[in-house]
Amino acid sequence: MDPEPETSDDVFESLLIAYDEALASGEDRLPDESQVPDQLRPRFRAALACLSLLAKARQTDLTLTCPPADAAREGELRPIPP
């Protein structure tokens, strides 16, 4: 039985997976979007931007601490450092 040809969704998915894996390994090389059909390119670019933001968030310490409940009443709120 012959293997089924890749659909545009398969190409879209495999390029996004490859980019996410590259970001996880510290590379920020954009994939070649020439394989992505023209009608999917805006969605593809938005997905790449989302993956890039997620990769940056993974590298950031997102530990947030909440002040005690009574601090809000006493005006002791301070910004949480980034």
NORURJO-V706988 format. One record per backbone hydrogen bond with DSSP energy under -0.5 kcal/mol. CO is the residue of the C=O (numbers start at 1). NH is the residue of the N-H. If there is no record, write none. Layout:
CO_NH ; CO_NH
This chain:
7_11 ; 8_12 ; 9_13 ; 10_14 ; 11_15 ; 12_16 ; 13_17 ; 14_18 ; 15_19 ; 16_20 ; 17_21 ; 18_22 ; 19_23 ; 20_24 ; 21_25 ; 22_27 ; 23_26 ; 28_30 ; 31_33 ; 32_35 ; 33_36 ; 37_40 ; 37_41 ; 38_41 ; 40_44 ; 41_45 ; 42_46 ; 43_47 ; 44_48 ; 45_49 ; 46_50 ; 47_51 ; 48_52 ; 49_53 ; 50_54 ; 51_55 ; 52_56 ; 53_57 ; 54_58 ; 55_59 ; 56_60 ; 57_60 ; 60_62 ; 62_64 ; 68_71 ; 68_72 ; 69_72 ; 69_73 ; 70_74 ; 71_75 ; 71_76 ; 72_75
